[in-house]
Amino acid sequence: MSLTPAQIDKISEELKSVLRVEVKSKKIKKIESNFYKVIVNALESLNSDAEDHLSNQNITGYIQTKERISEIEKDFKAFFQRRFEKIATYSIYDLETDLMNSLTPEEKEFITRLHNAMQDEYDHLLLKRKEKKPDKPEELSQPPDHAVEVEGGLSEAKGLEKEEDSYILVRITGDQPPIAQSEKNYYLHDNDLVYLPKKFAEILISRNAAVKTDIKK
């Protein structure tokens, strides 16, 4: 909705007023919850007017409107710098109810994010937050004997004809973390077809990490 010149003048004066308050006060003063939306509406309306002036070749009107836009943006930047300097300072401390009640929804969201980031850094400096250790191979409770990994096709496990009843062909469902075993580490990936010892395969199946597969001859 396009605003009238009188409405934009009123918004501009209110912006100048809150700017004066922010400059004079050390505390964060309460402003209207829709303050930022009102400023955006005024600028959008002025930009629309500027385009209309340009389309109608009204160069004087275009220049005057652009100057009005620059004036509001300059006042808003001064207001933003002063107010958000205070918000950044308060974010270091506990966020009290009185403070939060003075903020707009946008400012509440910002100071909460900043406060959490400050707390994380505080914990990091005091080593309260453990550094994430590199992933290491997962250890299974029952170690398998031997497994043959098949990528992109099927192959027979070495010595499988001697122990075919103790091996199961499975399809891996989803990439798995490295699995450490005494003989090697296993790296199983989504849709791999792998011959695994029965006990080992059953562990993966019970975890929904593998599905038993039958080959039709």
Secondary structure, DSSP 4 states (H G I P E B T S, - for coil): -PPPHHHHHHHHHHHHHHHHHHHH-SSPPP--TTHHHHHHHHHHHHHHHHHHHHHTT-HHHHHHHHHHHHHHHHHHHHHHHHHHHHHHHHTTS---HHHHHTS-HHHHHHHHHHHHHHHHHHHHHTT-SPPPPPP-PEEPSS--S--EEESSS--PPTTTTTSGGGEEEEEE-S----EE-SS-EE---TT-EEEEEHHHHHHHHHTTSEEE-----
